[in-house]
Amino acid sequence: MIEGIKVFLDSKVAQYNRPEFIANDPVSIPHLFTKKQDIEIMGFWAATLAWGQRVTIINKCKELISLMDGAPYDFIMNHREPDLKKLLHFKHRTFNDIDTLYFISFFRYHYERSASLETAFMPPSPLKGEQIRKGTKDVLPGILTPPLGGRGASSLNHFRRYFFSLPDYPHRTKKHVSSPEQKSTCKRLNMFLRWMVRKDDCGVDFGIWNHIKPADLIMPCDLHVDRVARKLQLITRKQTDWQTAVELTQKLREFDPVDPVKYDFALFGLGIEEKF
């Protein structure tokens, strides 16, 4: 039975992990850019805003890009205070201008210290000798860049603490960035990590990060993925939380230990396109 499910899901991965998948999915937003930092910024933002109708999510992301003059990284790094006024009315469901301005503050803070958002997901580790030269643009000072390995939870927990480490962060914004400590599935963050980390030649995911490995990713467990996985008996846990996402990922590692999250295409596609 397990082998039959693997064959079935592999066929669905091949069906949905294609450029045709991009147009109607939030992953289309970072695909509008070629600069690494723009891809990271708008990938993170698209994943954060990814609830509700996909067409609405895509339109709101395009509105946000327009408000940042079509160049998110340049706007974030070089804006002046008056430039932020145009963002004061941006809103998507419960995400509003307060959240938008804090995201901009965080991105500016981070990119002044690191060339990539990947370093924000690296848990703190003691420095050893000359492994890291402080002040470079390659790594965040004080953070090593090992692969996630079995530390997916600690990586996401670290990211949330780091994200809200700026003084006077708005407490309301915390609901938009989850972590395993809140027992969340962390669907949006895991989806964003899939986009940045997975490497193949199919043209959907970017594969622009090199320290986090595809084998260490956790499944983005949304309503559609959860429903289909339960029908296929890939999940036994009754509730849907972080442990559920881990359970599903561990099961999918039996099918592909190197790239278990590729099955997100299959499960999500079956759920939303085929109403499986």
ZADREN-893543 format. One record per residue: residue number from 1; residue in one letter; x, y, z of N, C-alpha, C, O in turn. Coordinates in steps of 0.1 Angstrom, whole numbers, plus 5000, padded with zeros to 4 digits. Each point is the difference from the previous one (the first is absolute). Layout:
<pts>
  seq  type   npx   npy   npz  capx  capy  capz   cpx   cpy   cpz   opx   opy   opz
  NUM     A     X     Y     Z     X     Y     Z     X     Y     Z     X     Y     Z
...
</pts>
This chain:
<pts>
  seq  type   npx   npy   npz  capx  capy  capz   cpx   cpy   cpz   opx   opy   opz
    1     M  5008  4988  5000  4992  5012  5000  5009  5013  5000  4997  5009  4993
    2     I  5013  4991  5016  5009  5011  5000  5007  5003  4987  5001  5011  4996
    3     E  5004  4978  4998  5006  5002  4987  4990  5005  4989  5004  5009  4992
    4     G  4984  4987  5009  4990  5005  4991  4997  5015  5002  4998  5007  4990
    5     I  5002  4997  5023  4998  5015  5003  5012  5008  4995  4998  5010  4994
    6     K  5014  4984  5007  5012  5007  4995  4999  5002  4985  5003  5011  4995
    7     V  4994  4979  4998  4999  5001  4985  4989  5010  4996  5002  5008  4991
    8     F  4987  4992  5016  4989  5009  4998  5004  5014  5002  4998  5009  4992
    9     L  5009  4994  5020  5004  5013  5003  5011  5005  4991  5001  5012  4997
   10     D  5008  4979  4999  5011  5004  4991  4994  5005  4987  5005  5009  4994
   11     S  4985  4984  5001  4993  5005  4988  4994  5013  5001  5000  5008  4991
   12     K  4995  4995  5021  4993  5013  5002  5011  5011  5002  4998  5012  4996
   13     V  5013  4985  5010  5011  5010  5000  5004  5004  4986  5002  5011  4997
   14     A  5000  4979  4994  5003  5002  4987  4990  5009  4993  5003  5008  4991
   15     Q  4984  4990  5013  4989  5007  4993  5000  5015  5005  4997  5009  4992
   16     Y  5006  4994  5021  4998  5013  5005  5013  5008  5002  4999  5012  5001
   17     N  5012  4981  4999  5013  5008  5002  5005  5004  4986  5009  4995  4995
   18     R  4983  5015  5000  5003  5004  4986  4997  5016  4999  4993  5005  5009
   19     P  5013  5001  4981  4998  5015  4999  4986  5004  4999  4996  5011  5005
   20     E  4995  4980  4990  4986  5003  4999  4993  5002  5014  4990  5007  5001
   21     F  5017  4987  5009  4995  5002  5013  5001  5014  5006  4992  5004  5009
   22     I  5017  5003  4986  5004  5013  5006  4990  5011  4998  4997  5007  5010
   23     A  4996  4994  4979  4992  5011  4997  4989  5003  5011  4998  5011  5003
   24     N  4996  4978  5002  4989  5002  5009  5004  4998  5015  4991  4999  5008
   25     D  5022  5001  4994  5005  4997  5014  5008  5012  5005  5006  5007  4992
   26     P  4994  4996  5021  5008  5011  5006  5015  4999  4996  5007  5010  5001
   27     V  4998  4978  4996  5014  4999  4996  5003  5008  4987  5011  5003  4997
   28     S  4978  5001  4996  5002  5009  4988  5006  5013  5004  5006  5007  4992
   29     I  4992  4998  5020  5004  5013  5005  5016  5001  5000  5005  5009  4993
   30     P  5002  4982  5014  5014  5002  4999  5006  4997  4986  5011  5004  4997
   31     H  4981  4989  4995  5005  4997  4986  5000  5013  4992  5004  4999  4988
   32     L  4990  5012  5017  5000  5012  4992  5014  5007  5001  5003  5010  4993
   33     F  5006  4984  5015  5013  5007  5003  5012  4991  4996  4999  4987  5000
   34     T  5013  5019  4998  5012  4992  4998  5010  5003  5011  5009  4991  5003
   35     K  4991  5020  5004  5009  5003  5011  4997  4991  5012  4988  4999  5003
   36     K  5022  4995  5002  4998  4991  5011  4992  5006  5012  4990  4994  5005
   37     Q  5013  5018  4999  4994  5006  5011  4985  5003  4997  4992  4999  5009
   38     D  5005  5005  4979  4986  5003  4996  4992  4987  5001  4989  4999  5004
   39     I  5017  4990  4991  4994  4987  5001  4997  4996  5014  4989  4995  5003
   40     E  5021  5007  5006  4998  4996  5014  4989  5009  5006  4991  4995  5007
   41     I  5010  5018  4991  4990  5009  5007  4986  4997  4995  4991  4999  5009
   42     M  5007  5001  4978  4986  4998  4996  4996  4985  5001  4988  4998  5001
   43     G  5021  4993  4999  4996  4986  5003  4995  4999  5015  4990  4994  5002
   44     F  5017  5012  5007  4996  5000  5014  4987  5007  5001  4991  4996  5008
   45     W  5007  5016  4986  4988  5007  5001  4988  4993  4994  4989  4999  5005
   46     A  5013  4995  4983  4990  4992  4993  4995  4988  5009  4989  4997  5001
   47     A  5021  4997  5005  4997  4988  5009  4992  5005  5012  4991  4994  5005
   48     T  5013  5018  5001  4994  5005  5012  4985  5004  4997  4991  4998  5008
   49     L  5007  5007  4980  4986  5004  4996  4992  4989  4994  4988  5002  4996
   50     A  5017  4986  5004  4994  4989  4993  4989  4993  5008  5001  4989  5004
   51     W  4988  5019  4998  4988  4994  5005  4988  5007  4993  5000  5012  4998
   52     G  4990  4980  4998  4989  5005  4993  5001  4996  4985  5007  4990  4997
   53     Q  4986  5017  4994  5000  4996  4986  5013  5003  4994  5006  5011  5002
   54     R  4999  4980  4990  5014  5002  4994  5000  5012  4991  5011  5007  5000
   55     V  4979  4996  4993  5000  5011  4991  5001  5013  5008  5007  5010  4996
   56     T  4987  4991  5016  5000  5011  5008  5014  5002  5006  5005  5011  5001
   57     I  5001  4978  5003  5014  5000  5006  5009  5006  4990  5008  5009  5003
   58     I  4991  4986  4985  5009  5005  4989  4998  5014  4997  5010  5008  4998
   59     N  4978  4997  5001  4997  5014  4998  5005  5009  5011  5005  5011  4997
   60     K  4994  4985  5015  5004  5008  5011  5015  5001  5000  5006  5010  5004
   61     C  5001  4979  4993  5015  5000  4999  5004  5010  4989  5010  5007  5002
   62     K  4983  4992  4987  5004  5010  4989  4997  5014  5004  5008  5009  4996
   63     E  4982  4993  5012  4997  5014  5005  5012  5004  5009  5004  5012  4999
   64     L  5000  4979  5009  5011  5004  5009  5013  5003  4993  5008  5009  5003
   65     I  4995  4983  4986  5012  5002  4992  4999  5014  4994  5010  5007  4999
   66     S  4978  4997  4996  4998  5013  4993  5003  5011  5010  5006  5010  4997
   67     L  4989  4988  5016  5002  5010  5010  5015  5002  5004  5004  5010  5005
   68     M  5004  4979  4992  5014  5001  5002  5008  5003  4987  5012  4997  4999
   69     D  4981  5009  4992  5006  5005  4987  5006  4989  4992  5009  5002  4992
   70     G  4985  4986  5009  5004  4989  4992  5014  4994  5003  5005  4991  4993
   71     A  5001  5013  5018  5013  4996  5004  5001  4998  5015  5005  5009  5007
   72     P  4990  4981  4999  4999  4998  5014  5013  5002  5008  5000  5008  5009
   73     Y  5011  4986  4986  5012  5001  5008  5006  5014  4999  5004  5005  5011
   74     D  4995  5001  4978  5005  5014  4999  4992  5009  5008  5005  5009  5007
   75     F  4982  4989  4993  4991  5009  5008  5003  4998  5015  5001  5010  5007
   76     I  5000  4978  4997  5003  4997  5015  5013  5006  5004  5001  5005  5011
   77     M  5009  4994  4981  5013  5004  5004  5002  5015  4999  5009  5006  5007
   78     N  4984  5001  4984  5003  5014  4997  4988  5009  5002  5002  5012  4997
   79     H  4987  4983  5008  4989  5009  5002  5003  5011  5011  5008  4998  5009
   80     R  4984  5013  4990  5000  5010  5011  4987  5000  5006  4990  4994  4995
   81     E  5009  5012  5016  4987  5000  5008  4988  5004  4992  4990  4993  5001
   82     P  5011  5017  4991  4988  5004  4992  4995  4989  4990  4989  5000  4997
   83     D  5021  4992  4999  4996  4989  4990  4991  4990  5006  4993  4993  4993
   84     L  5007  5006  5020  4992  4990  5007  4985  5003  5000  4991  4992  5003
   85     K  5006  5021  4994  4986  5004  5001  4991  4993  4991  4988  4998  5003
   86     K  5017  4999  4985  4992  4993  4990  4996  4986  5004  4990  4994  4995
   87     L  5016  5000  5016  4997  4987  5005  4990  5000  5011  4996  4989  5005
   88     L  4999  5023  4999  4992  5001  5012  4986  4994  4998  4993  4998  5010
   89     H  5003  4999  4978  4987  4995  4998  5000  4986  4995  4990  4994  4996
   90     F  5022  5000  5003  5001  4986  4995  4993  4990  5011  5003  5001  5012
   91     K  4989  4990  4983  4993  4991  5009  4997  4987  4992  4995  5001  4989
   92     H  5007  4988  5018  4995  4987  4994  4994  4992  5012  5008  4995  5009
   93     R  4979  5004  4992  4994  4993  5011  5004  5007  5013  4998  5012  5002
   94     T  5009  4980  5007  5004  5006  5013  5015  5006  4999  5005  5005  5010
   95     F  5001  4994  4979  5013  5006  4998  4999  5014  4996  4994  5003  4989
   96     N  5011  5007  5018  4997  5014  4997  5013  5008  4999  5011  4995  5000
   97     D  4988  5018  5000  5011  5009  4998  5010  4999  5012  5012  5002  4997
   98     I  4984  4996  5015  5009  4998  5011  5009  4988  4998  5012  5001  5002
   99     D  4982  4989  4993  5008  4988  4997  5010  5002  4989  5011  4996  5000
  100     T  4984  5011  4989  5008  5003  4989  5012  5008  5003  5011  4997  4996
  101     L  4988  5013  5012  5011  5009  5004  5010  4992  5009  5012  5003  4999
  102     Y  4983  4988  5009  5010  4992  5008  5007  4991  4991  5012  4998  5002
  103     F  4982  4995  4989  5007  4991  4991  5011  5008  4993  5011  4995  4998
  104     I  4986  5017  4997  5010  5008  4994  5012  5003  5009  5012  5000  4996
  105     S  4985  5004  5017  5010  5002  5009  5009  4988  5003  5012  5001  5000
  106     F  4981  4987  5001  5008  4988  5002  5009  4997  4988  5012  4997  5002
  107     F  4983  5004  4986  5008  4997  4988  5012  5009  4999  5011  4996  4997
  108     R  4986  5017  5006  5012  5009  4999  5010  4997  5010  5012  5000  4997
  109     Y  4984  4997  5016  5009  4996  5010  5008  4988  4996  5013  5000  5002
  110     H  4981  4990  4993  5006  4988  4997  5010  5001  4988  5012  4996  5001
  111     Y  4983  5011  4988  5009  5001  4988  5011  5010  5002  5010  5000  4992
  112     E  4990  5008  5018  5012  5008  5004  5011  4991  5006  5011  5004  5001
  113     R  4985  4984  5003  5009  4991  5007  5003  4987  4992  5010  4993  5003
  114     S  4982  5004  4987  5002  4988  4993  4995  5001  4986  4990  5008  4997
  115     A  5016  4985  4994  4996  5001  4985  4988  4991  4997  4994  5001  4989
  116     S  5002  4990  5020  4989  4991  4997  4991  4998  5012  5005  5001  5012
  117     L  4983  4997  4986  4990  4997  5011  5002  4986  5006  4996  4997  5010
  118     E  5012  4995  4983  5002  4986  5005  5007  5000  5013  4997  4992  5009
  119     T  5012  5018  4994  5007  5000  5012  4991  5002  5012  5003  4997  5011
  120     A  4985  5009  4986  4990  5003  5011  4994  4987  5006  4994  5000  5010
  121     F  5007  4989  4982  4995  4987  5005  5010  4991  5006  4997  4989  5003
  122     M  5015  5017  4999  5011  4992  5006  5000  5002  5015  5003  5011  5005
  123     P  4995  4979  5003  5000  5001  5015  5014  5004  5005  5010  4997  4994
  124     P  4991  5011  5017  5013  5004  5005  5008  4988  5004  4996  4990  5005
  125     S  5017  5011  4992  5010  4990  5004  5013  5008  5005  5002  5011  4995
  126     P  5006  4982  5013  5012  5007  5004  5010  5001  4989  5000  4992  4991
  127     L  5006  5019  5008  5010  5002  4990  5013  4992  5003  5004  4998  5011
  128     K  5001  4996  4978  5012  4992  5002  5012  5005  4991  4999  5000  4988
  129     G  5011  5005  5019  5012  5005  4993  4996  5011  4990  4993  5009  5003
  130     E  5012  4988  4985  4998  5010  4989  4989  4995  4990  5000  5004  4988
  131     Q  4991  4987  5017  4990  4995  4991  4991  5011  4994  4996  5000  4988
  132     I  5002  5011  5020  4992  5011  4995  5007  5013  5003  5005  5002  5011
  133     R  4997  5006  4979  5006  5013  5001  4989  5011  5002  4992  5002  4991
  134     K  5007  5003  5021  4989  5010  5002  5001  5011  4990  5011  5005  4996
  135     G  4977  5000  5001  4999  5012  4991  5000  4996  4985  4999  5009  4992
  136     T  5002  4979  5005  4998  4996  4985  4986  5001  4997  4991  5001  5008
  137     K  5006  4998  4979  4987  5000  4995  4995  4986  4996  4990  4999  4993
  138     D  5017  4991  5012  4997  4986  4997  4992  4994  5011  4991  4991  4997
  139     V  5011  5012  5015  4993  4994  5011  4996  5011  5010  5007  5010  5001
  140     L  4983  4987  5007  4996  5010  5010  5010  4998  5012  5002  4989  5004
  141     P  5004  5021  5001  5010  4999  5010  4994  4992  5012  4989  5003  5005
  142     G  5019  4987  5000  4996  4993  5011  4992  4987  4997  4995  4994  5009
  143     I  5003  5004  4978  4992  4988  4996  5007  4991  4990  5005  5005  4990
  144     L  4996  4983  5013  5006  4990  4991  4989  4996  4990  4989  5003  5002
  145     T  5016  4991  4987  4990  4996  4990  5000  4985  4998  5004  4996  4989
  146     P  4993  4996  5021  4999  4986  4997  4987  4996  4994  4991  5009  5000
  147     P  5008  4980  4994  4987  4996  4995  4990  4998  5011  5003  4998  5011
  148     L  4984  5003  4986  4990  4998  5010  5000  4987  5007  4998  4999  5012
  149     G  5005  4990  4980  5000  4986  5006  4987  4998  5007  4989  5001  4994
  150     G  5012  4994  5018  4988  4997  5008  4996  5012  5008  4992  4998  5010
  151     R  5012  5014  4987  4998  5012  5008  4990  5009  4994  5001  5012  5001
  152     G  4990  4983  4991  4990  5008  4993  4992  5009  5010  4998  5012  4997
  153     A  4998  4982  5014  4993  5008  5010  5008  5011  5006  4996  5012  5001
  154     S  5017  4985  5003  5008  5010  5006  5003  5011  4990  5002  5012  5004
  155     S  4999  4985  4983  5003  5010  4990  4988  5010  4999  5002  5012  4999
  156     L  4986  4983  5000  4988  5008  4999  4998  5008  5013  4996  5012  4999
  157     N  5006  4982  5012  4999  5007  5013  5010  5012  5001  4997  5011  5004
  158     H  5015  4986  4991  5011  5010  5000  4995  5012  4991  5002  5011  5003
  159     F  4993  4985  4985  4997  5011  4990  4989  5009  5006  5001  5012  4999
  160     R  4989  4982  5008  4990  5009  5005  5005  5009  5011  4997  5012  5001
  161     R  5012  4983  5008  5006  5008  5010  5008  5011  4994  5000  5012  5005
  162     Y  5008  4985  4985  5008  5009  4993  4992  5011  4993  5003  5012  5000
  163     F  4986  4983  4993  4991  5009  4993  4995  5011  5009  4998  5012  4996
  164     F  4998  4984  5016  4994  5010  5010  5011  5005  5010  4996  5003  5012
  165     S  5016  4998  4984  5010  5004  5009  5003  5015  4999  5007  5006  5009
  166     L  4986  5001  4982  5002  5015  4999  4992  5007  5011  4990  4995  5004
  167     P  5015  5016  5001  4993  5007  5011  4987  5005  4995  4998  5003  4989
  168     D  4992  4996  5021  4987  5005  4997  4993  4994  4989  4992  5006  4992
  169     Y  5010  4981  5006  4993  4993  4989  4985  5000  5004  4996  4999  5012
  170     P  4995  5002  4978  4985  5000  5003  4996  4986  5004  5001  4990  4992
  171     H  4993  5008  5020  4996  4987  5004  4990  4994  4991  5000  4987  4999
  172     R  4991  5021  4995  4990  4994  4991  5006  4993  4988  4994  4990  4995
  173     T  5019  5013  5001  5006  4994  4988  5004  4986  5003  5003  4992  4991
  174     K  4999  5004  5022  5005  4987  5003  4990  4989  4995  5005  4988  4998
  175     K  4983  5015  5000  4991  4989  4995  5002  4997  4986  4995  4990  4995
  176     H  5013  5018  4998  5003  4997  4986  5013  4992  4997  5002  4996  4989
  177     V  5005  5001  5022  5012  4992  4999  5000  4989  5010  5001  5003  5012
  178     S  4997  4985  4984  4997  4989  5009  5013  4993  5003  5011  5003  4995
  179     S  4989  4987  5015  5011  4992  5003  4995  4987  5007  4988  5000  5004
  180     P  5020  4990  4996  4996  4988  5007  4997  5002  5015  4992  4993  5006
  181     E  5014  5017  5000  4997  5003  5014  4985  5004  5002  4995  4997  5011
  182     Q  4998  5008  4979  4986  5002  5000  4992  4988  4996  4988  5001  4999
  183     K  5019  4988  4998  4994  4988  4996  4993  5001  4986  4991  4992  4997
  184     S  5013  5018  4996  4995  5003  4987  5006  4990  4990  5011  4995  5002
  185     T  4982  5002  4987  5006  4992  4989  5011  5008  4993  5008  4994  4993
  186     C  4992  5019  5009  5009  5009  4993  4999  4998  4985  5011  5000  4993
  187     K  4977  4999  5002  4998  4997  4986  5007  5011  4991  5006  4997  4990
  188     R  4992  5016  5013  5005  5010  4992  5015  5001  5000  5006  5001  4989
  189     L  5000  4997  5022  5015  5000  5001  5006  4988  4993  5010  5001  4993
  190     N  4983  4987  5009  5005  4988  4993  4999  5001  4985  5008  4995  4992
  191     M  4981  5012  5004  4998  5002  4985  5011  5009  4995  5006  4997  4989
  192     F  4997  5014  5018  5010  5009  4996  5014  4993  4999  5007  5002  4990
  193     L  4996  4990  5020  5012  4992  5000  5001  4990  4988  5010  4999  4994
  194     R  4979  4995  5003  4999  4992  4988  5004  5007  4988  5008  4996  4992
  195     W  4987  5016  5006  5003  5008  4988  5015  5003  4999  5006  5000  4989
  196     M  4999  5004  5022  5014  5005  5000  5010  4988  5000  5011  5002  4994
  197     V  4986  4987  5011  5010  4989  5002  5000  4989  4989  5010  4996  4996
  198     R  4978  5000  5000  4999  4988  4991  5007  5003  4987  4998  5011  4994
  199     K  5010  4980  5001  5007  5001  4988  4996  4989  4990  5002  4988  5003
  200     D  4992  5016  4986  4998  4991  4989  5000  5008  4987  5002  5013  5001
  201     D  4995  4981  4988  5000  5008  4987  4986  5002  4995  4998  5001  4988
  202     C  4992  4999  5021  4986  5001  4996  4995  5014  4999  4989  5003  4995
  203     G  5018  5007  5011  4997  5014  4998  4989  5006  5010  4995  5010  4997
  204     V  5002  4982  5013  4991  5006  5010  5007  5005  5012  5000  5012  5003
  205     D  5007  4979  5005  5008  5005  5011  5013  5005  4996  5005  4997  4989
  206     F  5001  5012  5019  5012  5008  4996  5013  4993  5002  5009  5001  4992
  207     G  4992  4992  5020  5013  4994  5003  5012  5009  5002  5011  4997  4996
  208     I  4986  5015  5009  5011  5011  5001  5007  4999  5013  5009  5008  5002
  209     W  4987  4984  5008  5006  4999  5013  5008  4987  5000  4996  4990  4994
  210     N  5016  5010  5012  5009  4989  5000  5003  4993  5013  5006  4989  5000
  211     H  4991  5018  5011  5004  4994  5013  4988  4991  5006  5003  4990  5006
  212     I  4985  5014  4991  4989  4992  5004  4997  4990  4989  5000  5003  4988
  213     K  4999  4984  5016  4999  4989  4990  4985  4996  4997  4992  5000  5010
  214     P  5005  4996  4978  4986  4995  4998  4996  4989  5009  4988  4999  5003
  215     A  5022  4992  5000  4996  4989  5009  4996  5004  5014  4993  4992  5007
  216     D  5010  5020  4997  4996  5005  5013  4988  5008  5001  4996  5005  5011
  217     L  4997  4998  4978  4988  5008  4999  4988  4992  5006  5000  4988  5001
  218     I  4991  5020  5004  4987  4994  5006  4989  5004  4991  4999  5011  4994
  219     M  4991  4980  5004  4989  5002  4991  4992  5012  5004  4996  5002  5011
  220     P  5000  5007  4979  4990  5010  5002  4986  4993  5001  4995  4996  4990
  221     C  5001  5003  5023  4987  4992  5002  4988  5010  5001  4996  5004  5011
  222     D  4998  4999  4977  4988  5008  5001  4988  4991  4999  5001  4988  5001
  223     L  4987  5018  4998  4987  4993  5000  5000  4989  4989  4996  4989  5003
  224     H  5008  5015  4985  4999  4990  4989  5010  4989  5002  4996  4988  4998
  225     V  5016  5015  5005  5011  4989  5002  4995  4991  5012  5001  4988  4999
  226     D  4994  5018  5012  4996  4992  5011  4989  4991  4996  5000  4988  5004
  227     R  4990  5017  4989  4989  4991  4996  5004  4989  4991  4996  4988  5003
  228     V  5012  5014  4987  5004  4990  4991  5009  4990  5007  4998  4988  4998
  229     A  5011  5017  5010  5009  4991  5008  4993  4990  5009  5003  4989  5001
  230     R  4986  5016  5005  4992  4992  5009  4993  4989  4992  4998  4989  5004
  231     K  4997  5015  4984  4993  4990  4992  5009  4989  4995  4996  4989  4998
  232     L  5017  5015  5000  5010  4990  4996  5006  4993  5012  5009  4992  4998
  233     Q  4986  5011  5014  5005  4994  5013  5015  5003  5002  5007  4991  5005
  234     L  4997  5021  4991  5014  5004  5003  5001  5008  5013  5011  5002  5005
  235     I  4977  5001  5001  5000  5007  5013  4990  4992  5009  4989  4996  4996
  236     T  5016  5002  5016  4991  4993  5010  4996  5009  5012  4991  4998  5006
  237     R  5017  5013  4995  4998  5009  5011  4986  5007  4998  4997  5004  4989
  238     K  4995  4997  5022  4986  5005  4998  5000  5015  4998  4993  5005  4991
  239     Q  5015  5003  5016  5000  5015  4998  5011  5003  4989  5008  4992  4996
  240     T  4991  5020  5000  5009  5005  4990  5009  5011  5006  4995  5011  5003
  241     D  5018  4986  4999  5009  5009  5007  5014  4997  4995  5002  4993  4990
  242     W  5008  5012  5017  5014  4998  4996  5003  4985  4999  5007  4996  4991
  243     Q  4989  4996  5019  5003  4986  5000  4994  4993  4989  5005  4990  4995
  244     T  4983  5015  5000  4994  4994  4988  5008  5002  4988  5002  4991  4992
  245     A  5004  5021  5006  5008  5003  4989  5013  4992  5000  5004  4995  4990
  246     V  5001  5003  5022  5012  4991  5002  4997  4986  4997  5008  4993  4993
  247     E  4980  5002  5012  4996  4986  4997  4999  4998  4985  5005  4990  4995
  248     L  4988  5019  4998  4998  4999  4986  5014  5000  4992  5002  4992  4991
  249     T  5007  5017  5013  5013  5001  4994  5008  4987  5002  5006  4995  4991
  250     Q  4993  4999  5021  5007  4988  5003  4995  4989  4991  5008  4991  4995
  251     K  4979  5009  5003  4994  4989  4991  5005  5002  4986  5003  4990  4993
  252     L  4997  5023  5002  5004  5002  4986  5015  4998  4998  5005  4998  4989
  253     R  5003  5003  5022  5014  4996  4999  5002  4986  4997  5011  4996  4994
  254     E  4980  4995  5009  5000  4986  4996  5000  4999  4984  5005  4991  4995
  255     F  4988  5018  4999  4999  5001  4985  5012  5006  4994  5005  4995  4990
  256     D  5000  5016  5016  5011  5007  4995  5008  5007  5011  4996  5011  5004
  257     P  5014  4982  5002  5007  5006  5011  5008  5012  4997  5003  5008  5009
  258     V  5000  4994  4978  5008  5012  4996  4992  5012  4998  5004  5011  5002
  259     D  4983  4987  4993  4992  5011  4996  4985  4997  5004  4992  5000  4991
  260     P  5005  4998  5022  4986  4996  5003  4989  5011  4997  4989  4997  4998
  261     V  5015  5016  5002  4990  5011  4999  4996  5001  4985  4991  5008  4998
  262     K  5016  4985  4993  4995  5001  4986  4985  4995  4999  4993  5004  4991
  263     Y  5003  4988  5019  4986  4995  5000  4990  5010  5004  4988  4998  4999
  264     D  5017  5014  5004  4990  5011  5002  4993  5003  4987  4988  5003  5000
  265     F  5019  4996  4989  4993  5002  4987  4989  4990  4998  4989  5003  4996
  266     A  5013  4984  5007  4990  4989  4998  4988  5002  5010  4989  5000  4995
  267     L  5014  5002  5018  4989  5001  5009  4992  5012  4998  4987  5000  5001
  268     F  5020  5012  4997  4992  5012  4998  4993  5000  4987  4988  5004  4999
  269     G  5018  4991  4990  4994  4999  4988  4987  4991  5000  4990  5003  4994
  270     L  5011  4986  5013  4989  4991  5001  4989  5006  5008  4988  4998  4997
  271     G  5015  5011  5013  4990  5006  5008  4993  5011  4993  4988  5001  5000
  272     I  5020  5008  4994  4994  5013  4995  4996  4999  4985  4990  5006  4996
  273     E  5017  4986  4996  4997  4999  4986  4990  4988  4997  4991  5002  4992
  274     E  5010  4987  5016  4992  4988  4997  4990  4998  5010  4992  4990  4999
  275     K  5008  5018  5012  4990  4998  5011  5000  4986  5005  4990  4994  5003
  276     F  5022  5000  4998  5002  4986  5004  4993  4997  5013  5001  4989  5005
</pts>
